[in-house]
Amino acid sequence: MVYEFIDHSHTRDENVLVVDFRFDSDVTKEQAIKIVDKIISLADNDNSTAQMTGHTPTLYCLSPFKEEIEEE
């Protein structure tokens, strides 16, 4: 289910879709961002994102099952 609401705090005339991508626990935040950037780039090349104005990584949730969590 995707929740939909009107965000009255928006300062720009655009809609925002928040999407969760899932990765193996050994994938770093930087690697995940590069993977998503590549997906967007490939989609741009076939004009399927002609109406997309951009994307912004905002949250990376780490698995509690990973043996060692490295500090940045």
Backbone as JSON, one array per atom type, in Angstrom:
{
  "sequence": "MVYEFIDHSHTRDENVLVVDFRFDSDVTKEQAIKIVDKIISLADNDNSTAQMTGHTPTLYCLSPFKEEIEEE",
  "N": [[0.84, -1.17, 0.0], [0.54, 2.2, -0.79], [0.81, 5.2, 0.78], [-0.88, 8.27, 0.42], [-0.77, 11.77, 0.46], [-1.36, 15.3, 0.89], [1.2, 17.56, 1.02], [1.42, 20.35, 2.63], [3.53, 21.94, 3.23], [5.28, 22.15, 1.16], [7.51, 23.89, -0.99], [7.86, 23.96, -3.65], [6.37, 23.27, -6.83], [5.83, 20.24, -7.12], [5.54, 16.67, -7.1], [6.38, 14.1, -4.76], [7.79, 10.95, -4.61], [8.51, 8.47, -2.39], [10.77, 5.87, -2.23], [11.76, 2.61, -1.31], [14.75, 0.93, -1.62], [16.27, -2.21, -1.47], [19.21, -3.79, -0.24], [21.95, -6.16, -0.1], [23.44, -6.86, 3.09], [26.14, -6.24, 3.1], [26.54, -4.12, 1.44], [27.57, -0.84, 1.12], [26.53, 2.48, 2.13], [27.42, 4.39, 0.29], [27.91, 2.77, -1.97], [25.31, 1.87, -2.47], [24.0, 4.28, -3.12], [25.36, 4.91, -5.49], [24.5, 2.76, -7.09], [21.72, 3.25, -7.28], [21.83, 5.78, -8.52], [22.88, 4.95, -10.97], [20.79, 3.36, -11.96], [18.84, 5.34, -12.32], [20.15, 6.9, -14.23], [20.28, 5.1, -16.41], [17.56, 4.86, -16.93], [17.01, 7.49, -17.68], [18.29, 7.56, -20.13], [16.57, 6.16, -21.82], [14.47, 7.83, -21.96], [12.37, 7.45, -20.14], [12.1, 8.78, -17.79], [11.36, 11.36, -18.25], [9.74, 13.24, -17.03], [10.69, 13.38, -14.49], [12.13, 15.31, -11.97], [14.37, 15.09, -10.41], [16.38, 13.31, -7.93], [16.91, 12.42, -4.5], [18.91, 11.0, -2.15], [18.04, 10.22, 1.14], [17.96, 8.69, 3.46], [19.48, 5.91, 5.01], [19.1, 2.77, 6.05], [20.59, 0.54, 8.21], [21.22, -2.99, 8.46], [20.52, -4.85, 11.4], [21.68, -7.27, 11.62], [24.15, -7.45, 10.55], [27.49, -8.24, 11.22], [29.55, -6.41, 11.93], [29.35, -3.0, 12.35], [30.44, -0.27, 10.68], [31.72, 2.85, 11.64], [31.3, 6.13, 10.28]],
  "CA": [[0.0, 0.0, 0.0], [1.27, 3.47, -0.85], [0.04, 6.28, 1.39], [-0.87, 9.5, -0.36], [-1.24, 12.92, 1.22], [-0.93, 16.6, 0.38], [2.17, 18.19, 1.91], [1.2, 21.79, 2.52], [4.78, 22.66, 3.51], [6.1, 22.2, -0.06], [7.83, 25.21, -1.54], [7.95, 23.8, -5.1], [5.23, 22.58, -7.44], [6.25, 18.92, -7.55], [5.14, 15.54, -6.28], [7.54, 13.34, -4.3], [7.56, 9.54, -4.34], [9.58, 7.89, -1.58], [10.91, 4.47, -2.62], [12.77, 1.85, -0.57], [15.54, -0.06, -2.33], [16.89, -3.11, -0.5], [20.53, -4.28, -0.65], [22.6, -7.08, 0.83], [23.97, -6.12, 4.24], [27.53, -5.81, 2.9], [26.55, -2.96, 0.54], [27.69, 0.41, 1.88], [25.65, 3.58, 1.73], [27.99, 4.98, -0.92], [27.65, 1.84, -3.06], [23.86, 1.88, -2.74], [23.69, 5.54, -3.82], [25.87, 4.77, -6.86], [23.62, 1.83, -7.8], [20.47, 3.96, -7.59], [22.17, 6.79, -9.53], [23.04, 4.26, -12.25], [19.44, 2.99, -12.4], [18.21, 6.58, -12.81], [20.86, 7.27, -15.45], [19.83, 4.19, -17.46], [16.18, 5.23, -17.25], [17.09, 8.76, -18.41], [18.73, 7.29, -21.5], [15.46, 5.71, -22.66], [13.45, 8.88, -21.83], [11.25, 7.05, -19.29], [12.01, 9.68, -16.64], [11.31, 12.71, -18.81], [9.03, 14.13, -16.13], [11.33, 13.37, -13.19], [12.94, 16.52, -11.78], [15.57, 14.78, -9.66], [16.24, 12.36, -6.83], [17.74, 12.78, -3.37], [19.0, 10.01, -1.09], [17.85, 10.91, 2.43], [17.99, 7.81, 4.62], [20.02, 4.58, 4.75], [18.87, 1.97, 7.24], [21.51, -0.6, 8.27], [20.72, -4.23, 9.03], [21.08, -5.16, 12.71], [22.26, -8.6, 11.55], [25.54, -7.36, 10.09], [28.37, -8.47, 12.37], [30.31, -5.22, 12.32], [28.87, -1.77, 11.76], [31.55, 0.67, 10.64], [31.4, 4.27, 11.83], [31.85, 7.02, 9.23]],
  "C": [[0.9, 1.25, 0.0], [0.35, 4.55, -0.28], [0.19, 7.54, 0.56], [-1.43, 10.63, 0.5], [-0.77, 14.2, 0.53], [-0.02, 17.23, 1.42], [2.08, 19.7, 1.71], [2.45, 22.61, 2.83], [5.69, 22.75, 2.28], [6.32, 23.63, -0.51], [7.97, 25.17, -3.05], [6.74, 23.02, -5.6], [5.7, 21.24, -8.01], [5.7, 17.87, -6.6], [6.39, 14.76, -5.91], [7.09, 11.91, -4.0], [8.75, 9.01, -3.56], [9.59, 6.38, -1.86], [12.0, 3.82, -1.77], [13.44, 0.88, -1.53], [16.2, -0.92, -1.26], [18.17, -3.7, -1.08], [21.01, -5.31, 0.35], [23.27, -6.26, 1.93], [25.42, -5.69, 4.08], [27.65, -4.64, 1.93], [26.59, -1.69, 1.38], [26.7, 1.45, 1.36], [26.13, 4.18, 0.41], [27.74, 4.09, -2.14], [26.17, 1.86, -3.46], [23.46, 3.14, -3.51], [24.17, 5.46, -5.27], [24.98, 3.85, -7.7], [22.33, 2.52, -8.21], [20.72, 5.04, -8.64], [22.29, 6.15, -10.91], [21.68, 3.84, -12.81], [18.74, 4.21, -13.0], [18.83, 7.0, -14.13], [20.41, 6.4, -16.63], [18.41, 4.54, -17.89], [16.14, 6.54, -18.03], [17.43, 8.54, -19.87], [17.61, 6.79, -22.4], [14.24, 6.63, -22.52], [12.25, 8.49, -20.96], [11.08, 7.96, -18.08], [11.93, 11.13, -17.09], [10.64, 13.71, -17.87], [9.62, 14.15, -14.73], [12.24, 14.59, -13.07], [14.2, 16.26, -10.99], [15.32, 13.69, -8.64], [17.27, 12.7, -5.75], [17.77, 11.65, -2.35], [18.9, 10.72, 0.27], [18.0, 10.01, 3.65], [18.58, 6.48, 4.2], [19.93, 3.79, 6.04], [19.74, 0.73, 7.2], [20.86, -1.8, 8.93], [21.33, -4.47, 10.42], [21.78, -6.52, 12.72], [23.69, -8.6, 11.03], [26.45, -7.42, 11.31], [29.07, -7.22, 12.86], [29.76, -4.0, 11.59], [30.01, -0.75, 11.85], [31.06, 2.1, 10.8], [31.99, 5.07, 10.69], [32.67, 8.11, 9.83]]
}
